[in-house]
Amino acid sequence: MERTINRARKITGQVRVPGELPAALKAVWLAAISTGDSLIEHAPPSLLPHLAQLKSLGVAVGENEAGLVISGVGLRGFTATSEPVDLRGLGVEALLPVTLLAMQATSRTIHIDASLADTIQALFALLAQTGAVGKLLSESQVQVDGVETAVAVDYAPADLDADTKLALLCAGLYAEAGSVTTVRQAATSKDRVDDLLTERGVSIEPNRRDDPALRAMILTAAQPTACDVDLPGDLEQALPFIVAALIVGRSELTVARVAIRTENRTFLDLLRQIKGEVEIIDQAGFADLVVKSSRLKGTRVADKRATRLIEHIPLLAVLATQTEGQFIIRDVEALRRCEDVDMIAHLVTLLRELGAKVGEYPEGLVIDGARPLKGTQVVTHARPQMAQAFAVAGLVSKGDMQIHDSDSVDAVFPGFFDTLDSITVKERQG
């Protein structure tokens, strides 16, 4: 499929982007053990392959114009099956479903990512205090033997990661009604995993009296109830719109409800470093971003920062064409070893066809910014990041920017081009 992008007069309005996969996975599994129907809004397309396992456990998954609808089966309502439950590809997000399956009354075999074996082993050691039994059969396969009624536990460790804390709190739901499970974390922790359960009607009381340096989360065992979840957006999917608003003159754009965390804000911090006007308005659990067109300065991206940004180098390179001075990108030689193309060489070729002044290194490129661009034919090699980046370039180019294989973007953001069009005020023709 091909899309044509033309020069924009300005970018304006408000956008929402698909939610993050980790948050979506938590939402659907918690919806599954609740009673009633939960609506999940702004679910990312990457969630869809993982819904098959819920369906195999007897959970009905539907869809309406607002989003996904998960019909909960309650705490102990998963269907017994002799087929293994496949949780590969979930990474640490597998801790929650592994726990929920371990707390059922039946034995099951579960496939996991091999890299997760030690983490799952540590989780089983903690869950053993509840009476649940789990063991590794191999690095990528575990068995859980089930438990009739879990024992409520007061967990001593206070240095657990967020996924483990949520798993232990959920294990406490399976204890005798009214009994309490306690999970601790540092008082300064920003993890709010308890919110995921309190919004489903579960009572969790905070307590700092015993040790002011710690915050205890005291959960009373109960059946969660359904609630609707509006997933915060994936910041990475918001970046093309943010860059567009920064480089197209007279623009002002609001990106609503995005999740911002230390580990995903490298690109955002870079934009602010080079004088991009991006206001972050913090809300509870998400942020709104207000972006205005800006005079951007060139910089150097290398070392660990380049590694963290490697998926976004095409967008970063397009941004660099609109900055003042030199913009150097180093230490991204991994892009030369892509499966079917040397992505650095391909990127340099495309940028030169646009009229950008680009130098090439073995491990990167250098771009002299603030030069006028012209439209060209863009072969994306079916990579969503390339299609998104050069769609943004088309907004500041003279003539047509023809994006080939534009439907590759549907894998990460269905409706991306329609969303881009909705915030674009086109330059007058003629």
Secondary structure, DSSP 8 states (H G I E B T S, - for coil): -EEEE--EEEEEEEE---B-HHHHHHHHHHHHTSEEEEEEES--GGGGGGHHHHHHTT-EEEEETTEEEEEEE-TT-----SS-EE-TT-GGGGHHHHHHHHTSSS-EEEE--GGGHHHHHHHHHHHGGGT--EEEEETTEEEE---SSB---B-------HHHHHHHHHHHTTBSTT-EEEEEEETT----TTHHHHTTT--EEEE-SS-TTEEEEEEE----B---EE--EEHHHHHHHHHHHHHSTT-EEEEEEEE--GGG-HHHHHHHHTT-EEEEEE-SS-EEEEEE----B--EE-HHHHHHTGGGHHHHHHHHTTSBSEEEE-S-GGGGG-SSS-HHHHHHHHHHHHT-EEEEETTEEEEE-S--EE--EE--TT-HHHHHHHHHHHTTEES-EEEETGGGGGGT-TTHHHHHHHTEEE----
